[in-house]
Amino acid sequence: MGACTAMGHGSAGLRRLAHEVAKFGAVGALGTIVNFGVSNLLWHLTSLQAVRANVIATVVAIAFNYVGFRYFTYRDRDKGDRAKELTLFLAFSAVGLVIENGILYAAIYGFGWESSLERNVFKFVGIAIATLFRFWSYRTWVFKSLPAHEAVASAESFLEEAEKAEAERPKPKARVS
């Protein structure tokens, strides 16, 4: 599948992708704040091991993000089979959880980097890498576009581009006899 087919035609497809990335980023940023807040509270207020506390924080953020993605970022996407959507969301989120917490685990137990600052730095690195995976997997498998919606959007962008091209074309001058 080519880039034009995957994203739509031309600049309209890029605008839709940029809009989607911005909405995904807004929800993700809030989820990251939730994730960091819960993990730092657990790290400072409990005796839980750092990675266990971080897993709990990641699970809380996953729940927060599902609500944001479903009702904000991807609210216009197919809502036909919520059980399948939630199952796929949780499965891909679990992979993201392993990525995020695997990096934190390696930093703490592999390299001994376990100060508060080091934990937060490697937590951030893990979230960043996991976010790339999550964006791809959520938009590809979980929150699929409605085929009719995509067809209409592509047709509208094609018509807009055709109208713009027609308006920019020089008009023949009327002949005076």
C-alpha positions as CSV (number, residue, x, y, z in Angstrom):
1,M,0.0,0.0,0.0
2,G,1.5,3.3,-1.1
3,A,1.8,6.4,1.0
4,C,-1.0,8.2,-0.8
5,T,-3.3,5.3,-0.3
6,A,-2.5,5.0,3.4
7,M,-2.8,8.7,4.3
8,G,-5.3,9.9,1.6
9,H,-4.5,12.1,-1.3
10,G,-2.0,14.9,-1.2
11,S,-2.1,17.7,1.4
12,A,-5.6,16.8,2.7
13,G,-4.2,13.4,3.7
14,L,-1.2,15.0,5.4
15,R,-3.5,17.5,7.2
16,R,-5.7,14.6,8.5
17,L,-2.6,12.7,9.7
18,A,-1.2,15.9,11.4
19,H,-4.5,16.4,13.1
20,E,-4.6,12.8,14.3
21,V,-1.0,13.0,15.6
22,A,-1.9,16.2,17.4
23,K,-4.9,14.7,19.1
24,F,-3.0,11.5,19.9
25,G,-0.2,13.7,21.4
26,A,-2.7,15.7,23.5
27,V,-4.1,12.5,25.0
28,G,-0.7,11.0,25.3
29,A,0.7,14.0,27.1
30,L,-2.0,13.9,29.7
31,G,-1.6,10.2,30.1
32,T,2.2,10.8,30.5
33,I,1.4,13.3,33.3
34,V,-0.8,10.7,35.0
35,N,1.8,8.0,34.5
36,F,4.7,10.1,36.0
37,G,2.4,11.4,38.8
38,V,1.3,7.9,39.9
39,S,4.8,6.4,39.6
40,N,6.5,9.2,41.5
41,L,3.8,9.0,44.2
42,L,4.3,5.3,44.5
43,W,8.1,5.6,44.5
44,H,8.1,8.1,47.3
45,L,5.1,7.1,49.4
46,T,5.4,3.3,49.3
47,S,8.0,0.6,49.7
48,L,7.1,-1.0,46.3
49,Q,10.0,-1.8,44.1
50,A,10.5,0.8,41.4
51,V,9.5,-1.3,38.4
52,R,6.4,-2.7,40.2
53,A,5.3,0.8,41.1
54,N,5.9,1.8,37.5
55,V,3.8,-1.1,36.1
56,I,0.9,0.1,38.3
57,A,1.4,3.7,37.1
58,T,1.5,2.5,33.5
59,V,-1.8,0.5,33.9
60,V,-3.5,3.6,35.4
61,A,-2.3,5.6,32.4
62,I,-3.5,2.9,29.9
63,A,-7.0,3.2,31.4
64,F,-6.9,7.0,31.2
65,N,-5.6,6.9,27.6
66,Y,-8.2,4.4,26.4
67,V,-11.0,6.9,27.4
68,G,-9.1,9.8,25.8
69,F,-8.4,7.9,22.6
70,R,-11.9,6.4,22.2
71,Y,-13.8,9.6,23.0
72,F,-11.5,12.3,21.7
73,T,-8.7,11.2,19.3
74,Y,-10.6,8.4,17.5
75,R,-14.2,9.2,18.2
76,D,-15.0,9.2,14.5
77,R,-13.6,5.7,14.0
78,D,-15.5,2.4,13.8
79,K,-17.3,1.6,17.0
80,G,-18.8,-1.6,15.8
81,D,-17.1,-4.2,18.0
82,R,-16.0,-2.6,21.3
83,A,-15.0,-5.9,22.9
84,K,-12.6,-6.6,20.0
85,E,-11.3,-3.0,20.1
86,L,-10.7,-3.1,23.9
87,T,-9.0,-6.5,23.6
88,L,-6.7,-5.2,20.9
89,F,-6.1,-2.0,22.8
90,L,-5.1,-3.9,26.0
91,A,-2.9,-6.3,24.0
92,F,-1.0,-3.6,22.3
93,S,-0.9,-1.5,25.5
94,A,0.6,-4.6,27.2
95,V,3.4,-4.6,24.6
96,G,4.0,-0.9,25.3
97,L,4.0,-1.6,29.0
98,V,6.7,-4.2,28.5
99,I,8.8,-1.8,26.3
100,E,8.5,1.0,28.9
101,N,9.1,-1.1,31.9
102,G,11.8,-3.2,30.2
103,I,13.9,-0.1,29.6
104,L,13.4,1.0,33.2
105,Y,14.3,-2.5,34.5
106,A,17.5,-2.6,32.4
107,A,18.5,0.9,33.7
108,I,17.9,0.0,37.3
109,Y,18.9,-3.7,37.5
110,G,21.3,-3.8,34.6
111,F,23.2,-0.6,35.1
112,G,22.4,0.4,38.7
113,W,20.8,3.7,37.6
114,E,18.2,4.0,40.3
115,S,18.2,7.6,41.6
116,S,15.0,9.5,41.3
117,L,16.3,11.5,38.4
118,E,17.7,8.4,36.6
119,R,14.4,6.5,37.1
120,N,12.5,9.4,35.6
121,V,14.9,9.8,32.7
122,F,14.7,6.1,31.7
123,K,10.9,6.1,32.4
124,F,10.7,9.0,29.8
125,V,12.9,7.1,27.3
126,G,10.7,4.0,27.7
127,I,7.5,6.0,27.3
128,A,8.8,7.7,24.1
129,I,9.8,4.4,22.5
130,A,6.5,2.7,23.6
131,T,4.5,5.7,22.3
132,L,5.9,5.2,18.7
133,F,4.8,1.5,18.9
134,R,1.4,2.4,20.4
135,F,0.6,5.1,17.8
136,W,1.3,2.7,14.9
137,S,-0.6,-0.2,16.5
138,Y,-3.6,1.8,17.7
139,R,-4.2,3.5,14.4
140,T,-3.5,0.4,12.3
141,W,-5.3,-2.3,14.4
142,V,-7.4,-0.9,17.2
143,F,-9.2,2.3,16.1
144,K,-9.7,1.5,12.4
145,S,-11.1,4.1,10.0
146,L,-14.5,3.5,8.7
147,P,-14.1,2.5,5.0
148,A,-17.0,4.8,3.9
149,H,-15.6,7.7,6.0
150,E,-12.2,7.3,4.3
151,A,-13.8,7.1,0.9
152,V,-15.9,10.2,1.4
153,A,-12.8,12.1,2.8
154,S,-10.7,11.1,-0.2
155,A,-13.4,12.1,-2.6
156,E,-13.9,15.4,-0.9
157,S,-10.2,16.1,-1.0
158,F,-10.0,15.1,-4.7
159,L,-12.9,17.5,-5.5
160,E,-11.3,20.3,-3.5
161,E,-8.1,19.9,-5.4
162,A,-9.9,19.7,-8.7
163,E,-11.9,22.9,-7.9
164,K,-8.6,24.7,-6.9
165,A,-6.9,23.6,-10.1
166,E,-9.9,24.8,-12.2
167,A,-9.9,28.1,-10.4
168,E,-6.2,28.6,-11.1
169,R,-6.4,27.7,-14.8
170,P,-6.3,30.7,-17.1
171,K,-9.7,31.5,-18.7
172,P,-9.8,32.0,-22.5
173,K,-10.5,35.5,-23.5
174,A,-13.7,36.2,-25.4
175,R,-13.3,37.0,-29.0
176,V,-14.5,40.3,-30.2
177,S,-15.6,40.3,-33.9
